[in-house]
Amino acid sequence: MATALDLMTRALRIIKVYGTGEILSDVEAADGLVSLNAMLEDWANEHLMIYAATLNSITLTPALATYTVGPTGTTVTARPISIDPGTYLEINGISYPLELVTLDEYNQVTLKTLASSIPQYLLYTPNFPDASVTLYPVPATAATLKLWSWKPLSTFATLTDVVSLPPGYTNAIVYNLAEYLAPEFGADIHISVHTKASTLKKKLKRTNFTPMFLEFPDAVPRGFNIYTGE
């Protein structure tokens, strides 16, 4: 495994700013750490760069509809970028699906204080620094919200933090970081570095991609099957 400093050193060697055995100055290392974290934050806006959804279990309070999720929220965690449709409610060991709705759809509800033992809808409001989730109808009984969400990759707090990511991410970080750092160090990017950086990201996105399958309601005719004759 590699540290943040290891990643930066490799990236700078790729753009031929540093040679093997050289040591970054404290100022250069600090600037490199800022660039590394900025790049990872940029990746948060590319859904397919995130390799898995994260589960948070939130205990619901009867008569309370809205809960904050984030670094200072009622549920302390990284602020979600988006909510996964796999989110559901768990009541007495039974799972109940939730439908995600938009703010416009939620605003069309005339009686927002309507209570029910089994809420059916969830509104995600991406406030900052804490986002919020609102259930409708308002939960009337104790339940657990199984909130599946997509969150940014963890950033590095110090130069000695160790990266722990699935296969392929280390090289993708290094080559793309080389492109981030080159302008700051006045270095030119060889076309092979740009190609490698782009290819490594594409490979990760291909791995993280989940195909969607079109489904038809049972009432919709499905056409003639030449194999079954039906």
N, C-alpha and C positions, 0 to 999 in steps of 0.2 A: 504493500500500500504506500501511497505517496502523500506528502504534506502539501499545503498550499505553496510553500516555498519551493518544493520540488517541481510543482507544476509550472510556476513562473520561470524557474531556471531553465527548464526544458523549452518553454515557449521562446525565451530570449535566445537560446542557442539556435533554434530553428530559423530565427530572423537574423542570425549572425551578429547579434549585439554582444553576446558574451561567449567565451570559450570554455571548454571543459576545465574545471578546477578553479575558475574565477568565482568571486563571492560578490553578491549584490550589496550595495550600500544600504544603510537603514532607510534612507529617503526613497531610494529606488524600490526597495522591497515593500515599503508602505504604499507607494503609488501603484505598484503591481497588484497588491491585495485589493485596493479599491477597484481597479479594472476587472479583476477576477470576479469579485462580487457583483459588479455592475453587469457583467456578461451573464451571470447566472440569473440575475433578476430579469434581464431581457428574455432569457429562455422561458421564463414563467408565462410569457405571453404567446408562446408557441406550444399549444396544447400537447402536441405529439412529442415534445422533448421531455415531458413528465412521464415517468415509466409506470406509475401506479397511483390509483386513488387511495386516499387515507380515510380511515374510519374513526369517528369520534362518537362515543356513546354519551348522550346528554339526557340527564334525568329531568323529566318534565314536571312542572308544578301545576296542579289543577288551577284553572282560571287565569293562568299566565300564558299569553300567546307568543311573545317575542323573546328571543334569547340572543345574546351577542357572542360572537365567535372570533377570537383573535388574541393578540399578545396581551391585552388587558381586559378581555371579555369575561363573561360568566363562565365560558369554556376557554381556558387559556391554551392556545395553540397557534400555529402559523395561520395567518388570514387566508381563507380559501380564495382561489381564483374563480372557481365555479363549483356548482353542486352537481354531483352525479345522479342520474335518474334512478340508480339503484338504492337511493335513500328510502328508509321505511320506518314504521313505528313498531315497537315491540310491546305488547300488553299481555301480561300473564303467560309469557312464553309463546304467544302467537304473533306472527308477523303480518303487518298491514301495509300495503304499498301506499306511497304518497305521490300525488301528481304535482310536478313543479309548475308554478304559474308566474306570469310576468307581473310587473307593477301595475300595468294598465288593467289586466284581468282582475287583480286584487282590488283595485280602486272601484271597480264596477259592483263589488259586493255592497249591498245596501246596509246589512246588519252585521257589522264586523265583530260584534260581541256575542254572536250566536255560539253556544257551547254544545259540545258533543263528546261522548266517551271515546269516539274514534275520529280524530281529525282526518281529512282527506286531501288537503292541499298544503303546499309549502311555498312560501315566497322567500327568495334570497335577495337581500339588499346589500350590495357590495360597498358599504361605507368603509371609511379608513380612519384610524388603524384597525378598528374592529368592525367586521361585517355583522349582519344580523339575519336570523331566520325567523319567520313568522308562520304559525300554524293556523289553519282555518278548516273547520270551526275551532274555536278555542278549546283546548283539552279540558275535559271536565273531571277526568280521573288520572291517577298516577300512570305514567308510561315512560318508555325510554325511546328517545329519538336516535336511530342509527344513521348518523349523518355521514354519508360517503361524499368526499369532496376532492378536488384537484388543487394541490398546493405547490408553491414554488420549491425548487430544489434548495436544500440547506446551503446557506452561505458560510464563509469562513470567518470566525471571530479573530483568529490569530494566525500567524505564519506557520505555526507548528500543528495546526489542526490537520487531522488525517482524513483524506477523502475515502469514503466507503460507498461506492455506487456499483450498479450492475456492470457486466462486461461491456466494453466499448466506450464508456463515458470518459474514462481518463484521457484516452487519445483525442476524443472529440473536444474535450476541454482544452487540452494543450494546444492543438492546432488552431482552434478558434480564438484562443487567448493570444496566440502569436499575432493574429490579424488585429486584435484589439490594441495590443501593445506597440505595434510597429509605428503608428503615427507619433506616439509619445516619445519614442526613441529616435525618430528621424530615419527609420529603416524602410527599405523597399521590400514589398512582398513579392516573392517569386510566384509565378503562376501555379507552380506545382504545390505550393503551400495553400494557396486559395482553393485549388481543386481538392486537395486532401481534406481541408477543413469542411468544405461543402459536402463531400462524399461521406465523411464520418457522421455528420448530422443526418443526412438522408438515410443512412443505415439504421440509426437509432429510431428515427421516425417510422421507418418501415417495420421495425420490430415492435414498436409501441402501438402501431395502428390496429384497431379492431374493426373488422368489416361489419357493416350494418346490412341486415337481411330484410327485404320487403315482405310483409305479411298481409294477407287479405282476411277480412272478416269471413266467418263461415257462410254467411248469406251470399257472398259474392261468388258467381260462377268461376271456376278455375280453368275452364277450357277443356279441350279434348286431349286425353293422354294416349299417344300412339302405341304405347307399350301395353296398356291395360284394356284399351278399347272403350274407355269410359270418359 
